[in-house]
Amino acid sequence: MPACRICDINIKDFEKAQNKSKSTVILQPKDTKQSISTTKKDLLSQVDPVKLNLDVACVKPGRNGSIIISCNDTDDSNKIKNLVGEKLTDYNVKNLPSLKPRIRISGIDKDIPDEEVVDYIVGENRSLFSTEYICVLKKYLSLRNNNKRMQAIVEVDLGSYSNITNAGKLLVGYDYCKVWDAIEVRRCFKCSGFNHMSGQCTAKSPICPRCAGAHVLKDCQSESLKCTHCSSHKDKNPDISDNHAAWDIDKCSVYQNQLQKLKALILDTK
């Protein structure tokens, strides 16, 4: 289970920041071939943001005609959800979980007890934390090139993320530890698709991440690499390169596009 902590010293500031955080809903037409413009037109006909005095922060396009609506107030997002449920029966609407940015901290002294790591991270870097919220999502016991040092992936609030990534380092137990952005798109090991895990995958057969063939990776005998994502976009973009494995995210244009969309949602960029 992830280890979460909100320091008592700044609990009021944290609650205040949480109350101001955006609340998001996604509106999905039951007709998956519907255009986004039609979705917006239907929504406006029944949920007028001006007449209802809704504090809408941003609207972003989703897949299959869906739109993602973020509000600055939870009451407003709930109002949209309830009105859509009552008046737009050809749509599904649901809340999206609050997404927070993640960072990777590398070089933490392994001698620091696990239960004290968060105390050191927050306690020695108070000026970088907008609130003292931090959630440890994953720990690696040691670095590959130094078994006395470890790294961790942590979730923080948006303000802290910006401050920490700009600083490029955190002081942890008198050691400066490097930090990197750790926002990533979830990938399926069965079909190589995005935003779900293999246990949730509905694909009828596996797709090899190495050659895009209909088999699991361990059975792959291909001598050449082919990215299933980039190859599927060849018709729309003939210049896209697909001579790499699907796991090579630095070369995969489709993954990078998905990543930028996710970052735009989490970091609230347009």
C-alpha positions in Angstrom: 0.0 0.0 0.0 1.3 3.5 -0.8 2.6 5.4 2.2 0.7 8.7 2.5 1.3 11.6 4.8 0.0 15.1 5.4 2.0 16.9 8.1 0.0 18.3 11.0 1.8 21.6 10.8 0.2 22.6 7.5 -3.0 20.6 7.5 -5.2 23.7 7.1 -3.2 24.9 4.1 -3.5 21.5 2.5 -7.2 21.3 3.0 -7.6 24.8 1.6 -5.5 23.8 -1.5 -7.6 20.6 -1.9 -10.8 22.5 -1.8 -9.5 24.8 -4.6 -8.3 21.9 -6.8 -10.2 21.3 -10.0 -13.0 18.6 -10.2 -13.3 16.9 -13.5 -16.1 15.0 -15.3 -16.0 13.2 -18.7 -19.1 13.3 -21.0 -19.2 10.3 -23.3 -21.8 9.9 -26.1 -23.2 6.4 -26.5 -22.7 6.8 -30.2 -18.9 6.4 -30.4 -18.8 7.8 -33.9 -20.2 11.1 -32.8 -18.1 14.3 -33.3 -16.9 16.4 -30.4 -18.7 19.4 -31.9 -22.0 17.6 -31.6 -21.3 16.7 -28.0 -20.5 20.3 -27.1 -23.7 21.5 -28.9 -25.9 19.0 -27.0 -24.2 20.0 -23.7 -24.7 23.7 -24.3 -28.4 23.2 -25.1 -29.1 21.7 -21.7 -26.3 22.9 -19.4 -25.6 26.6 -20.1 -22.5 27.7 -18.2 -23.5 31.4 -18.1 -27.1 30.9 -17.0 -26.0 28.4 -14.3 -23.0 30.5 -13.3 -20.7 27.5 -13.6 -17.0 28.1 -12.9 -15.6 26.0 -15.8 -11.8 26.0 -15.8 -11.1 24.2 -19.1 -12.6 21.8 -21.6 -10.5 19.2 -23.4 -11.4 16.7 -26.2 -11.5 13.0 -25.4 -11.9 9.9 -27.5 -14.9 8.9 -29.5 -16.7 12.2 -29.3 -16.2 12.7 -25.5 -15.2 15.9 -23.8 -13.4 16.4 -20.4 -14.7 19.3 -18.3 -12.8 20.7 -15.4 -14.4 23.0 -12.9 -12.9 25.1 -10.1 -15.6 24.0 -7.7 -16.7 20.5 -7.0 -20.4 21.6 -6.7 -20.3 22.9 -10.3 -18.9 19.6 -11.7 -21.6 17.7 -9.7 -24.2 20.0 -11.1 -23.0 19.2 -14.7 -23.0 15.5 -13.9 -26.6 15.6 -12.5 -28.1 17.7 -15.3 -26.5 15.5 -18.0 -27.8 12.4 -16.2 -31.3 13.9 -16.2 -31.5 15.6 -19.6 -29.0 13.9 -21.9 -29.9 10.3 -21.9 -27.8 9.5 -24.9 -24.7 10.2 -22.9 -22.7 8.6 -20.1 -21.1 11.0 -17.6 -18.8 10.2 -14.7 -16.2 11.9 -12.5 -12.6 11.5 -13.3 -10.3 10.9 -10.3 -8.1 13.7 -9.2 -4.7 13.3 -10.9 -1.5 14.6 -9.2 1.9 14.8 -10.7 4.7 12.4 -9.9 8.5 12.8 -9.5 11.3 10.3 -9.2 13.9 10.9 -6.4 17.2 9.2 -6.9 20.1 8.7 -4.5 18.4 8.4 -1.2 20.7 6.9 1.5 19.5 3.4 2.1 20.3 3.7 5.8 17.4 6.1 6.3 14.5 4.0 7.7 11.6 3.7 5.3 9.2 5.2 7.8 11.4 8.3 8.0 12.1 9.0 4.3 9.1 11.3 3.9 10.0 13.2 7.1 13.4 14.0 5.5 12.1 14.8 2.1 9.5 17.3 3.4 11.4 18.5 6.5 14.6 19.5 4.6 12.8 21.1 1.7 10.0 23.0 3.1 10.5 26.0 0.8 9.7 23.7 -2.2 6.5 22.3 -0.9 3.3 24.3 -1.5 1.6 21.9 0.9 3.2 19.2 2.9 1.3 16.5 1.0 3.4 13.6 -0.4 2.5 10.0 -1.2 5.2 7.4 -1.8 3.9 5.2 -4.7 6.9 3.0 -5.4 10.3 2.3 -3.8 13.3 0.7 -5.4 15.6 -0.8 -2.8 18.8 0.2 -4.5 20.2 1.9 -7.6 21.8 -0.4 -10.2 25.2 1.2 -9.9 25.1 1.8 -6.1 23.5 -0.7 -3.7 23.8 1.9 -0.8 21.4 4.3 -2.5 17.8 3.9 -3.5 15.2 5.8 -5.5 11.5 6.4 -5.0 8.5 7.6 -7.1 6.3 10.0 -5.1 3.1 11.9 -5.8 2.9 15.6 -4.8 0.6 18.6 -5.3 0.9 20.7 -8.5 2.7 23.6 -6.8 5.3 21.4 -5.2 5.9 19.5 -8.4 6.7 22.7 -10.2 9.0 24.0 -7.5 10.8 20.6 -7.2 11.3 20.0 -10.9 12.6 23.5 -11.4 15.1 23.0 -8.6 16.2 19.7 -10.1 17.2 18.2 -6.7 16.1 17.6 -3.1 18.1 17.6 0.1 17.5 14.2 1.8 19.6 13.5 4.9 22.4 15.9 4.0 22.6 14.4 0.4 21.4 16.2 -2.7 19.3 13.7 -4.6 18.4 14.3 -8.3 14.8 14.5 -9.3 13.0 13.8 -12.6 9.5 14.1 -13.9 7.8 10.7 -13.4 4.4 11.3 -15.1 3.9 8.3 -17.5 1.1 6.7 -19.5 0.0 3.3 -18.2 0.7 0.5 -20.8 -0.8 -2.9 -21.2 1.6 -5.9 -21.4 -1.0 -7.9 -23.3 -2.0 -5.7 -26.2 0.5 -2.9 -25.7 -2.4 -0.4 -25.5 -2.6 2.6 -23.2 -4.5 3.5 -20.0 -5.2 0.0 -18.8 -3.3 -3.0 -17.4 -3.3 -6.6 -18.7 -5.8 -7.7 -16.1 -8.3 -5.2 -17.5 -7.5 -5.9 -21.2 -10.4 -6.9 -23.5 -8.3 -7.7 -26.5 -9.0 -11.2 -27.9 -5.4 -11.9 -28.7 -2.0 -10.5 -27.6 0.0 -8.0 -29.6 3.8 -8.4 -29.4 5.4 -5.1 -28.3 8.6 -6.1 -30.3 7.2 -6.8 -33.8 3.4 -6.1 -33.6 2.6 -9.7 -34.3 -0.3 -11.6 -32.8 1.8 -13.4 -30.1 3.3 -12.8 -26.7 6.8 -11.4 -26.4 8.4 -14.6 -25.3 7.3 -16.3 -28.6 8.6 -13.5 -30.8 11.1 -14.7 -33.5 11.2 -11.6 -35.6 14.6 -10.1 -36.4 13.1 -6.6 -37.0 11.3 -4.2 -34.7 7.9 -2.8 -35.4 5.9 -0.5 -33.1 2.2 -1.5 -33.2 1.2 2.1 -32.3 3.2 4.0 -34.9 2.5 1.4 -37.6 -1.3 1.9 -37.1 -0.8 5.6 -37.8 1.0 5.1 -41.1 -2.1 5.7 -43.2 -2.6 9.2 -41.6 1.0 10.0 -41.3 3.3 8.2 -43.8 6.4 9.8 -42.4 6.0 8.4 -38.9 8.7 5.9 -38.0 7.7 2.5 -36.7 11.0 0.7 -36.7 11.2 0.4 -33.0 9.6 -1.6 -30.2 6.4 -0.4 -28.5 8.3 -0.2 -25.2 10.8 2.3 -26.6 8.8 5.3 -25.4 11.4 7.9 -26.4 11.0 6.9 -30.1 7.3 6.1 -30.1 5.5 9.2 -31.4 2.1 7.9 -30.4 3.2 7.3 -26.8 4.7 10.8 -26.7 1.4 12.3 -27.9 -0.5 10.4 -25.2 2.0 11.6 -22.6 1.5 15.2 -23.6 -2.3 14.9 -23.3 -1.9 13.3 -19.9 0.5 16.1 -18.7 -1.9 18.7 -20.1 -4.7 17.2 -17.9 -2.6 16.9 -14.8 -0.6 20.1 -15.1 -3.6 22.1 -16.3 -1.9 23.4 -19.4 -3.9 24.3 -22.5 
